[in-house]
Amino acid sequence: MALAPAGPAQLVRCGQKDELYRSGLRSGAGTALRGLAGAKKWLEWRREIELLSDVAYFGLTTLSGYQTLGEEYVNVVQVDSTKKRVPSFLRRAIFASLHTVVPYCLEKGLLHLEHELQLAADESRTSQSNPALGLSSRTLIRNWIQKQVGELTEQQKKTVLQIVYVLKQCIPLLHRLHLAVFYISGTFYHLSKRITGITYLHFGGLQGEDQSIRSSYKFLGIISLFHLLLTLGVQMYSFKQKQRERKEWKLHRNITHQKNTTKEKTTGRHSRCTLCLEERRHTTATPCGHLFCWECITEWCNTR
C-alpha cells in the first residue's frame, strides 16, 4: 500500500472530524452530570468535564496506539519526525497533555492570577469565589497562586498584572499565527503536534488530490498572515490611543486640581470644608448652596 505525507486538506478534515466527536462526548458527559447533580453543579464543573472528556477521547485512541476517528475518516496514521515509525508512548503522552491538560491549566492559571491581582489592587479581598472557576481549581491552583501573589510587592503585582493581560492577548494571536503557517507549509495542524514533531502519512486513495489544492491553502495562509498583521497594527494603535488618552486625562485632572487649589486659597478661610475642616478638594455645592469636598459630601450621603 502506497504511503505519502498527508496534505493540508486531509489534516483539516481529520481535525474537524475529531473536534466533532470530542464535542459530542463533551455534550453527553455534560448532559449526564446535569441530570445527576443539577444545572448548578454542571456550571461549576463544566470545564473539568470537558477536560476529562478530551482526556478520555485521546486516552482511548492516541495513547492506546489506535487511530482517532478523524484519522480513520481520512486514512492517515501518526508518525514521528523520522516518518519511519509510529510515535513512542512518551511522545504521544506529551502530545495529549499539550493538547488537553496544558491549555486548561494555562487558562485557569491566568484567570486565577488576574483575579487575585485585581483583588490585591482593589484592597477588597473576600472569601467569595467565582463558581465558574471550579472546586478543584480553587483548592489547588488558586491556593498556590494566592500564596505566590501574597509575597509580591505592589509594583511587582502591577507588573505581573500587565504581563497577564499581554499573555491573554497574545495566546489567540499565537494560534492564528500557527494556523497561517500550517496553511503555507501544510504540515502541522495543531500546535501540540508541532512541538512533539508528530506528522501524518496518508495511505490509499489519490496521491495527487492534495497537491492540486496546496496552492489554494498557501494563498489562504498568506491572507491569514496579512490579516494577523493588520490585527496587530490595529491593537497597537488602539493601545497607543488609550495611553495617550490616559496621559491627557491625568494632565487635565492635574491642571484642574491646581486651578481649584489656587482659587480656593484666594478665598481665605471660606475655602475650608465644614466636614473635614481642611481646604476643600474638588469643591461640590449642595442644593442649599453650601460647599464641601466631593469625597466628604458623598461619603456623608452614603452613611447618613
N, C-alpha and C positions, 0 to 999 in steps of 0.2 A: 504494500500500500504506500502510495506516494505521500511524503511529508514535506511541508513548506511552511515558512513563517506565516503566522496568521496576520491578515491585513486589518486595517483600522475599522472597516465596516463590520467584520466578524467580531472584533473585540467590543465594538459599541453594542451590537446585538446581544452579545454574551453578557455584558454589564447590565443592560436593560432587563434582560430576562431574569438574571439573578436578583436585581432590585425588585422586580415584580413578585417573585416568590418570597423574598425577605419581607416585603410589605404585607403579603398575605399571612405569613407566620406571625408577624408583629400584631396584626389586626386580630387574629384568632386568640393569641395569648392575652391581649388587652381585653377582648370581649369576655374571656373566661374569668379573668381577675375581676372585672367589673360586675359580672354576675355573682361571683362568690363573696367578694368583700365590699361591693358598692362603688359608686362613682367617686367618692372622696378618696378612697384608697387607690383607685386606679389613677386619678390625677396625681397623687403623691408619688406613686411608684412607676409612672408611665415610662420615664426614660430608662429606669432599671429593667423594666420588662422588655423594652426594645433592645437593650444591650444583651440580655440573656437570650432573646430570640436570635439575634445575629450570631452570638457565640455558638448557639446550638446548630444553626444552619451550617456554618463553616466547620464546626467540630464534627458533624456527621458526614461532611463531604471532603473538604480540603485536608483537614487534619487526619482523617481516616484513610487517606490515599485514594479517594474516589473523585470523579469529576463532579462539579456542581451542575445543577440543572441547566444553567445558562451555557456551560461548556459543552454539555451533551447536545444542546439545541443546535450549536453551530459546528460541532465536531472539532473541537480544539482540545489540546492537552497541555498541561503546565510542564515547563522545562526550566532548568536553571540557566545561568549565564553562559554555560558551555553549549547549550542546546543539544546535548547528547544524552542527558539523563534527567529523570524527574527530580524536582527539588527535594532536599532532605527534610526530615521531620522538623528539625530545628528551624530551617528556613521557612517552612510552611507555618510553623507556630508563630514566628516573628511576624510574618505577613498577616495572619489572623488577628494578632494583638494590635498591630498598627492600624488595621482596618476597622476594628471594633472597639477595643478597650481604650486605646490611647486617645482617640477623638472624644470619647465620653469623659475620661479623666481630665483632659485639657479643657473641655467646655465647663465642667463642674468646677475645676480649679480656678479658672478665670472668673467665673460667676461668683464664687465664694470670696475670692480675693478682692474683687471690686466691691462686693457688699461690705466686707469688713473694713476696707479702707474708707468707704463713704461714711460708715458709722463712726469711725475714728475721727474723720474730718468734721462731721457734724456734732461730735461730742454728745451723741444721744444713743449710746449703745443700750439695747434692750435684749431681753431673752426671747423675743418673738422671732420667728423664722419663717421663711417663705416655704409654703407647702410644696412648691414645685421643685425644691432642692432635693427632696428625698431623705428618708430617715437614715439610710446607710451613709450617705454623704455627710449628713450632719454629725454623725458620731465618729467619722474617720477623717475625711478630707478637711471638713470645716474646722474641727478642733485643732488639727495640725496648723492650718493656715492662721487661725486666730492666735495661736501661740507665737507664731513667727511674726505676725503683724504687731503684736504687743511689744516686741523687742526693738522695733524700728523707731527712729526719731521722726519728728513731724516733717522735716524736709525729705527724709527718705520715703515716708508714706506718700507724699505728693509726687515724688519721682516715680515710685512703683505704680501709682495710680495712672500716671501718664503712659507708662510702659504697657500696662494692661489695656488701656484704650487703643494704643497703637497696634498691639497684637490682635485685638478683636477686629480691627480694620484690615490688618494685613493677611490674616488667615484665609478669608474668602478670596482675596486677590491672588494669593499663592495657588489656590486650587484653580482659579481661572487661568493663571499662567501655565500651570502644568497641563491643563486641558488643551490650551493653544499649542503647546509644544507637542502634545500627542497627535493633534491633527496634522502637524507638519511632518513629524517623524514616523508616526503610526506604529509605535512600539508599546509603550506603557500607558494603559488607560487609567489606572489607579496609581496614586502617589505611593501607596504602600508597596505595590509591585515594583515600582521604580527603585525604591530604597532596598528591597530584598533581591532585586535582579531577576525576578520571575517573569519569563516570557511565555509565548504560546506557539505551538506548532499545529498547523491545520492538516488533517488527513481526509482524503476523499474529496469529491466534488470538483468543480472547475478551478484550476490553478490561476487562471488569468482574470478571475472575477474582480478581485480587489485591486489589481494593478490598473484596471480600466478606470477606476474611480478615485485612485490615490491622489491625482492632481486636484480633484474637487475638494478633498479633505485638506490638502495643503493650502488651497485658496481660502478655505474656511478658517484654517489656523492663522493665516496672515491677517484676515479680517478680525479674528478674535484678539490677536496681539494689538492691532491698531485700536480696537475698542477698549482694551485694557489700558493702553497708554492714554487714551482720551479720558477714561475714568480717573486715572491717577492725576492727570492735569487738572481736571475739574475739582477733585478733592483737595489738591494742594492750593488751588486758587481760593476755594471756599475757606480752607483753614487760614490762609493769609488774610482774607477779608474779615474773618472773625477776630483774628489777632489785632488787626487794625481798628476794628470797631471797639474792641475791649480797651485798647490804649486810648482811643479818643474819648470813650466814656469815662475812664479814670481821670484823664486830663480835664474834661468838662466838670466832673464832680469836684476835683481839687480846686479848680478856679472858682466854682460856685461857692464852695465852702470858705475859701479865702475872702470872697466878696461879702458873704454873710457875716463872717467873723469881724471884718473891718467895719461893716455897717453897724453891727451890734456893739462894737467897742465905742463907737462915737455917740451912742445913746446913753452912756453912763450907767447908773445903777438900774435904769429901767430895762437893761438888756438881760437881767438875771431871771432865770426860771423860778417860779414860786414853788415848784415841786422838788427840784433837786438843789435849789439855792445856788446854782452855778450859772455861768454865762450860757445863754441859750445856744443850742446847736440845732441847725435845721428848724428854724423858728416856724411854729404852726399856730394858726389862730383858730379858736373855738367859735361857735356861733354867737357867743356872748361878747366876743371881741377880745378876750384875754389871750395872751401869748405864752406858749410853752415850748419846751423841746419836743420834737416829734417822738423820740423814744419814750420820754416821760409821759406824755399825754396818752399815747397808745397803750402803754403798759398800765396806766391808771384806768383806762376804759376797760381793758381786759380783766382787771382784777375787781373793779367796782361794778 
